[in-house]
Amino acid sequence: MKILGLLLTSPKHFKSHQTISSRYFQTLVTSAWLKNQLGGASANSNLRVLDASWQSNGQGYEQLYKQAHIPRAVYFDLYKCCTGTKEIPLNLPDSECWTTYIQSLGVSSDTHVVVYDGQNMRLALRTWWLFRLFGHENVSVLDGGLIKWAEDGYEITVEEPSVEKPGNFQCKLNKSLMRTFEDIQKNVKTQEEQVVDVRDTKAFEGNVPDSVETTPESRNGHIPGSLNIPYQFFFNEDMTFKSKEVIQDLFEDAGVDLSKPIVSSCFLGLTGCAINLTTHLMGKTDTALYYGSWNEWRLRAKDNECETGHPRMKG
């Protein structure tokens, strides 16, 4: 199948890795698990699969989802109900609008949502965080996304399922899972929370800019006192997550204390969600996201609120 061939852009054979799950339900689910839930007499009717694939030109639905997706998956627009700004292009959605939108996808309060994307997991992770932010805990991420699903030999389709009736989902904002610019400004002084930044180390240290869209007021570097674990360190070649032991070592090597409060950060508030998910897998369910992340910080912070060079280790 031509579409399948386009998806298989990485090596076909990889070493197996340990799948880790949360105490309450599976935060990460495998392709085999999802296939079992979707197929035959044992199909789970209370499952809603969302494809969060996205294109910077806004054509994710046309150019990605319509070309190939998992059977029964409904397209999810990550930018729906969001009014972006220069500082925060991917802003938080309006809660009333988002409630209506999620209901239109057939999601109710008891629906098990499984989200994936066809790229590098960052869109699925942000979607997972959004559902939790708005009070829906029964949400999972497909480990490895669409590419791993295809590599495992499961069906890819272009058929779009219909949503029979709207769900009864209601937004219940959990502010403990988000941080604002003002929150981080205070934390720079108190250092009560560990800010973990997943940008590339060269960008984190200020050696290269994060974006070609630099302005006179933008800065390089990182939030003072923050720590760095590059996003790609969390993944195997096939974009499945590495084992719990490897991830624990990543945190330890970066100087992150999992017993203390953590705030994730990145450039736009997407890849930082890898910190939220991996800490959640290890039982730490209260990690927050600075959703404005470095793009907002570099445009709003004062000169003395930006650092360059190696991250400081917290003792």
Summary of the structure (lengths in Angstrom):
residues: 315
radius of gyration: 19.2
end to end distance: 54.1
largest distance: 61.7
contacts: 1000
relative contact order: 0.16
helix: 32%
strand: 13%
